[in-house]
């Protein structure tokens, strides 16, 4: 069981507390598939539900692993494994009882950190770990780069192939990497207060140490969102000192400079993908000061 299974959200915002994603309370009869045994206490029932949840989840993972094995065995038998770029990943992370939750949606680590394995024996040495920041929108450009194909100008993301291979493309494509490694990434969840999970709408920015999140708590009339809105709230985490994200330091004076910098980074990262801040979010002081100096 995760160390944070009984998390009480003591320093977290009310936005996080409203989510209907707790294993102990919100797994449905359809999720569980069988009725729990009678006579269990609340804590015993929570543990029973967790075990049911994990048994189902791990059965799915085992099935995926079996079929990845079948695929790689077939490629090896045909003599094509060394010349095949294989990527094993997921569309997002998942809460496995962390913070007492199931599902995903939030910008907490367990939800946004995706499994990712890559194999291309002909071009890459095995047994290495890439510790840079990579997002799912980077995958398409990276695959094209590995194949020596130019991406369409409208494609988002960046190729991290040079960080793996030391150059662009394969064969004669040996240009130096044009872009530095990613400093951070932008995340947004828009399906505010949906009927099942009640997760709050939010966006944020994460770099190699810190994460800032703004819960704007408004569905803005989009299909699938709920009708209720709530005041905006901030969370900030020092992932080096607090990897489990138990201590929100958004209002800690010791992190005032970090928060100010990250609010500016968030503003720029959002603009870079043609997204816009919610009207309830104040303009960061660093952005306002710059606008004042330039007269914009």
N, C-alpha and C positions, 0 to 999 in steps of 0.2 A: 504494500500500500504506500502511495506517495507520502512524503513527510508533510505535505501541505493539505492532505485530504480533509482535515478538520479546520481549515483556515476560517478565521472569524472575520476577515476583511477589515481588521481594526483601523488601518490607516487609509483604506481605499475609499473612493467616492461612493455616493449613493447610486451612481450610474452602474457600477460593477455589482452592487448588492441587489439591484432589481432583476438581474438576469435569472430566468427560470431554467437553469442548467445544472442544478445540483443532483448528483447521483442519488442522494438520500431521499430527495423529495420529488424529483421531476421526471424520472424514468417512468414511462407508461407501461401498462400491461402488454401493449404491443411490442415495446422495446424488450421487456423481460421474457416474453413468450411463455413463461410458466408462472404460476402463482407461488409466492413465497410460503415457506412452512409457517404454520400458526404459532403463536406464542412468543415471537421474537420481540425483544426490546427495540427501541429506536436505533441504538448503536449496532445491535446485532443485525437488524434489517438492512441498515446502511451497508454493512460489510457483505451481507448476502447479495445485495444488488450489485455491489462492486465486483464480486466474484463472477456473477452471471454476465455482467457487461464485459469483463476482461476475457472470459472464456469465448464469447462470441467474437470479440475483436481478434483474438489470437488465432482462432480458427480461420478467419478471413486472411490474416497475414500469412499463415502457413500455406493456404491454398495459392496465394500469389507467389510465394517462394517456390512452391512445387513447379508452377508453370514457368517461372523464370528459369528454373533448372532445365525444364524440357526445351525451352527456346535455345539456351546456350549450348545444350548438348547437341541439338540439331545443327546449329552453326558450326560447332567443332567437328561434327561428323562430316559435314560438307566441305571442311577446310576453309571456312569463311570467317571464323571467329576473330582472327587477328586483324582482319580488314573491316570489321564492323564496329561502328560507334554505338555503344549501348549506354542508355541513360535510364536509371531506376530512380523514380521519385514519386511524389504525390502532389495533389493540387493544393494542399495546405498541411499544417500540423494538426494535432488533435489532443484534447484533454483526456487523459486516462486516469481520472480521479484527482488530478492536480487541482489544487484550490477547491476540491470537492466537486469539480465539474466534469461533464462530458461535453461532446461537440467541439466547436471551434469559435469563430466569429471575432473574439477579442484579439487585441494586439499584444497579449501576453506571450511570453516566449514559447510555451508549449503549443500554442496555436499557430504562430507565424514561422517557427523553425521547421522546415520541410526535410524529410529524409532525401538524400541525394548521393547516388553512387554513379560513377562513370568509368567505362572501360573502353579502351581502343588500343589493344596490344601493339599494333604496328607503329603507333605514333607516340604513345605515352607509357612511361614506366609505371608499374603498379605499386601499391603499398604506400602511396603518398596521401597527404591531407591538405586540401586547399582551405585556408582559414580566412579568405577574403569574403566580402559581402556579395552574395549572388541572389537574384530574385527570379521568380518564374518567367517574367517577361524577358529575361536575358537568354532563355534557352534557345529560342528560334534563331536569333542572330548568331549564337555560338555554334549551332549545328551548321548553319550556312558557312560560317567562317572556316570550320573544320573541313568542309567540303570544297573550299575555295570559291564559293559563290557570293557575289555581292548582294547585300540585303536591299530590300526596297527602301527608298528614302523615308517613307511614312512609318516604318517599323519602329516601335519603341524598344527600350532596353539597350543593352550593350553586350558585346561579345567578350567573354572571359577566356576564350580559347588561348590567346597569347599568354595569359597567366599560367596556363597548364602546359602549353607546348613551347613557350618562349618565342613564338612567331605566329603570324597569321597563316591560316590555311594549311594545306599539305603539299608535299612535293616542292615545286619551285616557289610557292608563295611564302616568302620569308621576310615580309615587311616588319619593321618594329611596331610595337603596339602604339596606336595613336592616343589612346585614352588612359589616364591613370586609374588605378583601382578605385572602386566605388567607396566614397566616404561614408555613405549611409543610404537609407532607402525610405520611401514614402509608402504609407499604408492607409487604406480607407475602407470602412465598413458602413454601408448605407442603409441596410434593411432594418431601420429603427423600430424597436418595440413590436416585432413581428408576433403573430398570434401564438407561436409555439415556444419560442425561446426568450422573448422579451429583451433581447440584447440591445444595448443602446448604440445609436449611430455615433461614430467617432472617426477621427483620423489622427495620424501621428508620424513621427520621424524617429528612426533608430540609427545610431552610429555604432562604432565598435565598443563603446562603453555605456552610453546613456540612451534613454528612451523617453520621449515626451509624447503624451497623448492628450488630445482635446476631445472630450465627449460633448458634442454639440446637441445631442438629444432631440433631434427633430427629423421626422420623416420627409419633410418638405413636399408632401403630397405624392410621393412616388408609390407606385403599386407595390403591395406587399408590406408596406410599413403601417404602424399603428397610428391612431389619431391623436395620441397624447404627446405633449412636449414637456421638457423639463429644463431647468437652468443649465447653462454650460458649466463644465467642471474640468479641471486639469489633473493629470497624474504625471509624475516624473520618477524615473528609477535609475539608480546607479548600479548597473549590472555587474560591475566588478565587486562591489561590496555587498550587493544584495541580489544574487543571481536568481533567487526564487521570487523576487518582486513582492515582498511582504511589507516594504516600507516606502510609502509614497512620500517623496521629499519635495513635492511641487511648491509647498509654502515654507520650506526650511530656508532660513536666511543664508545658511552656509552654501546653498546651491543656487543662490539668486543669479550669479553670473552665468552658471551653466544653463539655467532655464532661459535667460535672456538670449544666449547664443542659439540654443536649440529652437526657440520660437522663430528666430530669423531663418535658421536652416529649414525648418518645416515650411515656412512661407515660400522660400525659394524652390524647395523640392516639389511643392504642390503646383507652383506656377510652371515648373519644367514639364509637367505632364498635362498642362492646360486644364487643371482643376482649379476651383476657386474656394476660398475660405467661407465658412458659414457667416452670415451677417452678424451673428452674436459674438464672434471672436474679435476681440480688440486687435487693432493693428499693432504688431510688435514695436516696442520702443526703437529698436535698431532700424526698422524699416521706416518708421515715421521720421526719425532724425535724418536719414539719408534723403527721404523725399523733400524734407525742409531745405537741405543744403543744395539740392539740384533744382528746386522750384517745381517739382512734379507732384 
